[in-house]
Amino acid sequence: MATIPLTGDVGLDANIELAPFSSLLKYFQQLPALRASNGDFSKAAGMTLDQPALTSISTGLSFDKSYSIGAGSAALTVLAGAHGSLELIQRTPSVTNLPDVIASDAAIGEGSCYLGFGVQACVGFAVGPDAGTLQFGIGPNETAEIWNYQSFPLHQGITLLDAVEKTVGDFLIPASADDLASLPDGSIATVTGTGSLKFSGTANLLAVTNPLASLTLPSPLPVLSVTAGGTLQVGASLALQCKFQVCAQKTGPGRVRLGWCRDKTEEFDVTATLAEGVSAGFGTTDLFSALIGVVSSNAAADLNELQKAGLAAGQIKAIQDAVKAAVCRKLELALCTEISAIDSRSAAFQYDVELAALTDTSRLALNQALAGDLSALDGSALAGITPVRSVWETTRTKRIRLEVNLLGILNFGSVSSLALSGAVMVEPATGAIVITDKATAQRIQSTALNFGADTGKLCHVLAESFLLTATYRGMQQQVGQPALTCSHDFFDLQNDTTPGRMKQELRVGAALGLFSAAEAAPPAGTAGFGRTMIHARTDYDSLLASALFLDAAGAPLPQEFYENAGRAAIQLLVSEGDEDAVRLRPAIDDGLWSRMKEQGQPGFAELFPGVPEPFLSAVTADYSAIIWWAEAMAGAGPRLAAIGKWFGQHPTAPLDDPAFESLRQDLAGHLKKVAATTSEEFGQPWGLIAMDQASGRKAVASILITGPKLTLARDRALTARANP
């Protein structure tokens, strides 16, 4: 029987007998010699486990030299020196779970304790058939911590040295199905490190169209060949890059619970790659053609137009790459959201394994999973393997929205005509697709991405286009366009979100009535929230769009109504304790607001004595935005009322009637002035909240804030339909 020596500073001298299945025999290229560095541990070795002095005791273990682990070229190396540990963990009122076994549901039972033996190994570059198995997906040059925990009963005369010899002798690296079968009953084996977990499968995306108008609509209006959207199925391979732990727990004879969890204190990243056929054009296997199939009401005609256009190979590739990038970003965001929502002691992936029931296929899938690739294990029906939890399975079965912003579709009618006239782009923060005319494409083009939209510029343009579209929708019932919703969006991506920035983002959700007061307060004690994305959205149908401008009797709403809604939005986004709390004063003080309107901006300094220039500028910006928006909305109302009155008096008149065209051109002229002066603040959260306030919070609304430290998602349905 093979043995290894264990010595200590105070006379500890033992030969540990290795179990036949021990990984020290199976994977170590040479048997190691160990030395305990804690004299107290050596002196306590002869004590029984029930002694009060042994409530908690630990020691470092030194290896006499470096040891390679793995056949052939080693995947792992334990360096000479203090790279091992022994730890006794007793049940106390404050400790009932194993502190280092993040993924395990194990608890320290009454009358028992755990003895842990851990080894730190350096991960090398995988060479040979066995190297990947021993790396578990942990990256090269990273450190792998391998721990075994064995349970021992108290009050049976077992000494500390007995427990050490048993735990070290049974040491097991859970690298294969055979290793899992060798786990002693009640024991736990973990591997912790930083690397990549891979998995794959299919997912359904709900493509949701957002048809928006450009500045001036043609006459007569084209018939829209657009649907509200549909389901798009994609196949993808994904990789989760993070610090993670593999945990194998022997739950009974022949049964193992196997899980993977990430360290929630560390950043993580997700990358998605689509499994898509190669296509040199449109209408065969490319993703853009599939997208056309669900957002176009005449997909065959749209695809035929694209095929006949004879686009250059580079143009086709740019369109396809933009759609791929959008879909990948949506999958990444959806998975990141689910991963962030997992609590600190729950596994991202977890399975119950019935070892005797494994077939060759399920055994291979299990071995591949232990090497870091869960593709065959996750989402498949495998003999002997029962899924308990899968973050990818949860993600893919939920509704993943893919927003398709059709900027200018009311001018062109069909998706293909719009795409051929301009560009197909991706917004990198949210993964939204933007199909737009040439002039708008030039306004929003990102300098960093060949087929990407600049996030800030796009927010501004979308807000401007939403305002134009909502106004035109006020006459949509009369001109016979299909009943589609239009959306008002705000989105942003911060690479390093501060607590102050997070507070602002959470207030957007509270302002929409989606977050409670408690949820709107950032978690205390978090210095930074990492790379965080926010996407807030409100959806308006034609009836609600009309109600933004006209009351139930069809009369235009007064400018004061919009001013009050804009001021209410400021109250929701600014708090008394904020550094710029002075912005609240005009929002809540009717008299001050009236004096500001009377004196105009040159007189604001007199109305706000002693207020520093930056904050006075913020007050001025709020005032300008509210007045601009109120005048724009109030100016559109009478024009829409006039169009409604004309249709009521001439229900059978053609749309090219000169009188109607004159009314429509008057509305278009007003909107041209509005677009030329669109406030920057309207593309920020204030514009979204102000419009929501004007609707009486009747729009469909949603918000997603997702990052490594905090994830929140809420939505509300259409609460009431507006009067026509």
Secondary structure, DSSP 8 states (H G I E B T S, - for coil): --EEEEEETTS-EEEEE--TT-HHHHTBSS---EEE--HHHHHHTTSBTT-GGGSEEEEEEEESS-EEESSSS-SEEE-SEEEEEEEEEE-BTTB-B-TT-TT---B--TTEEEEEEEEEEEE----STTHHHHHTTB-TT-EEEEEEEEEEESSS--BHHHHHHHHHHT-----SHHHHHH--TT-EEEEEEEEEEEEEEEEEEEEEEEEE--SS--SS----B--SEEEEEEEEEEEEEEEEEEEEEEEETTEEEEEEEE-TTS--EEEEEE-----SSSSSS-HHHHHHHHH-TTHHHHHHHHHHHT--HHHHHHHHHHHHHHHHHHHHHHHHHHHHHS-TTS-SEEEEEEGGG--HHHHHHHHHHHTTB-TTTTTS-BTTEEEEEEHHHHHHHS-EEEEEEEETHHHH-BHHHHHHHEEEEE-TTT--EEEEEHHHHHHHB-SS-TTBB-HHHHHHHHHHHHHHHHHHHTTHHHHT-----EEEEEEEEESS--HHHHHHHHHHHHHTT-S-TTTTS--TT-S---SEEEEEEEEE-HHHHHHTTB-TTS-B--HHHHHHHHHHHHHHH--TTSTTGGGHHHHH-HHHHHHHHHH-GGGHHHHSTT--HHHHHHHHHHHHHHHHHHHHHHHHHHHHHHHHHHHHH-TT--TT-HHHHHHHHHHHHHHHHHHHT--GGGGSHHHHHHHHHHTTS-SEEEEEEE-SS-EEEEEE---S----
